Amino acid sequence: MLPLWLAGKVFRAQARGPSKRIDLLSSTVSGTPPAHPEGEIKRRDFLFLAAGALTVVGAATAAWPFIDQMNPDKQTIALGVPIDVDVSGIEAGQQIIVAWRDRPVFILHRTPENLKTLKEPQVVNDLRDPDSKQMQQPPYAANWHRSINPDYLVVVGICTHLGCIPHLTKAGAAELGASWQGGYFCPCHGSKYDLSARVFEGVPAPLNLPVPPYHFVDPKTVRIGANPKGSNWSFNAIEQI
């Protein structure tokens, strides 16, 4: 049975290991799956994600790329086997969602304008943990942009209040007012996060959205679930998910 957050919201993008590459544009998975004690894994039917992912600057919208649905066994999900995601087709201002450890992971391609807002006093002064001092990310993402490559944000998309799924919401969205610079909004209880997934003061959520272990295998491929060479940080160190 699919988790609630997947029902009608996102695709499943689990892979059997680093040899798998998820092609977000063509909806194909390359590589040969390893042997399985109960036979080969069968593909499920595609789940179609509604088009209309919001860009975070301006009024333009973009369709979220379609990605393949795989059905890994429970042991694979529990182990958190790394998955490779091709980010080369994500347009600036666009976000895709994949699944790792049975959780949604947001991958946002930020624009130069997005990055500029992350240092603006009117945003930073309203954040609860602007310097990422709380352990909600690995050491290599404990910076103002909470990432390895400033252009790409990689975070687990589960609100730290009660586990809802925040929405990427464009700058100036009607429900948040003209001063809103873009970020994540949780409609369940009103929690807000900026474009580095840092939580604002005065909302129910207590902590920033967590950053999973990840690194870039090459300029266009992100491996989620594995640290960069030289780091042995564990996702279990996260304060709250």
N, C-alpha and C positions, 0 to 999 in steps of 0.2 A: 504494500500500500504506500502511495506517495506521501511524503510529509505535507502538512497543510500549506507551508510556504510555496510549495511547487504547484499547487492546484491552480491552474489558469494563470500563473504568474511568470514562471521561468522554465527554461529547459534544464534537463539533467545533462551535465557534461562530464560525467565521471569517466576515467580511463583506467586501464589495468596497470599502468606504470609509465615511466618516462619515455618508453618507446612509442607511446601513443601521442599523436599530435592532433589537436582538435582544430579543424579548419572552419572558422566561424562564418565564412562567406559561402562555401560550397556545400556545407553540411555533410562533410565526409570525414572519416577517421582513417588515417593511414597507419600502416604497421600491421604485423601479424600477431593476433592475440595469443597469449601463452596457453598451454594445455590446462584444462580445467577438469577436476575429478568427476564432475557430473556431466561432462560434455561441453561442447562449445557454447559460449554465451550467445544468446539470441538477441537480435536487435528488437527493440520495441518500436511501435509506430511512432512517428514524429509527433511531438506536442508542439503546436504552433503558438508561439508567443505573439501577443498582440503588438502590432506595429505602433510606432508613435513614441519611441523613447525620446524624452525631452532633452534638448540641448540646454546647457547650463548658462549660455549667454545668448541673448537675442531671442526672437520668437520662433526661429526655425525648429522643426522637428525632424527626426530621422528614424527610419525603421531599424529595429534591433535586428542584427544578423540572426539567421536561423542556425541552430546548432543541433548536433545529433543527440539522441537519447540512448544511453546505454544502460544496462541493467547489471551492475556488478553485484557479487554476492555480499552478504552482510559482513563477512570477515574482511573483505577488501575495503568496504566503507569504514569499518571500525579502525583499520590500520592507517587510514588516511594516506593511501598510496598517492604519490605526486601525480599531477596531471600537467600536461603541456598545452598551452593556449597560444594560438597564433593571433597576435594583436595588430598585425600589419593592416588589417582591413577596418580597424575602428577609427572612424573619422574624429577629428578634433571636436570636442564638445559632446561626444557620444559615449554611452556606457553599454557594456554587455554584462550578463550575469551567467556564471557557471557554478557548478556544484563541486564542493570538496568537503570530505568528511560529512556528507549529507547536509551541508550548510550552503547557503547562497554566498557567493563571493562576487562583489562588484569590481569590475575593472573599468575605470573611467579614464579616457584620454582627455587630459586637461589642456585648455588653450593658454596662450601667454596671458590673456586677460584674466582667466581663472586664477592663475598662479599669482598675479599681481594682487588680487583681492585677499590672498592668504596672509599678506603682511600689512594690510591696511588697518590702522589703529581702530577704526570704527567697528571692525570685525574682531580683531585680536582682543580688544579690551572687554568684549562681551563673552569670551570663551572661558570655560571652567578650568581647562588644562591646556593652555595654548602651547606650552613647551614640551608636551608629552612626557611629563615626569612620572605619571602613573604607568605601570607595566601593562599597557594595552597594545604593545607593538614590540618587535625585536629591536635590539640596539641599533641595527643598521637602518631602521626607519624612525628612530627617535629624533626627528628634525622638524623644521617648520612645515615641510610638505608631506611628512610621514610616508616616505617612499624611498626607493633606491634611485629611480629615474623620476625627476619631478614631473615629467609629462604624463606619467601613468600612476594613478592611485589604485592600490589593490587592498580591499578591506572585506572583512566578513560582514555581510549586510543584515545583521540582527541587532535591533535596538537594545541597548543595555538597560532599558527599563523593564519591560515585560516580554521581550523577545519578539516583538512585531517586526515587520519589514519596512524600513524607511523608504521613501520615494525620492529619487533625484528630482529636484524642483528648480526650475529656471529662475534667473534673476528677475525680480519685480513681480513674482507670481501674486495673483490677486489675494490669495489666502494668507500671504505673509507680508504684503505691503511693498511699497516702492523702494524701501531701504534694503530689502533682502538682496544679497549679492549672489545668491545661488548656493545650493548645498543639498542636504538631505533633510527631509521633513517626515516625521512619523505621525500620520493622521490619527492613530489610535488614541494617543494621549498628549500630542503636541510637542514632542521632543524635537529638537533641531540640531543639526550638525553642519559645519562649513564644508568646503570642497576638499578638505583634508580629513573629513570625518571626525573633526574635533567638536565636542559637544558644547552647546551654549549654556551660560548660566541661566538659572531660573526656570529650567524645564525638568520634567520627572527623571529623565535619564541621568545617571550619575557619572558615567565614564564615556570616553571616546570609543568609537567603534574599533574593534580589534583588527590588527593587521596580522595575517597569517605568515608563516615562513614562506619565502619565495625568492627567486632570483631570475635573472635573464640568462637563458641558455645562449641566445644570440640576440641581435637587435630587435627581432620581431617575435621572439618566442619567450613567454613567461612560464616558468615551472613553479606551480603552486604546490606547497607541501614540502619543499626542500630549501634549506638555507644556502646562501652563497658559500663558496669554498672558504674554509677557515672558521665558520660559525657553527656552533652546535646548539643554538638556542631552541628551546622546546615550546611549542604552542601551549603546553600545560602551564606555563608560567604566567599566562594571561590572568589578570585579576578577575575579569568577569566576561562571560559570553552570553 
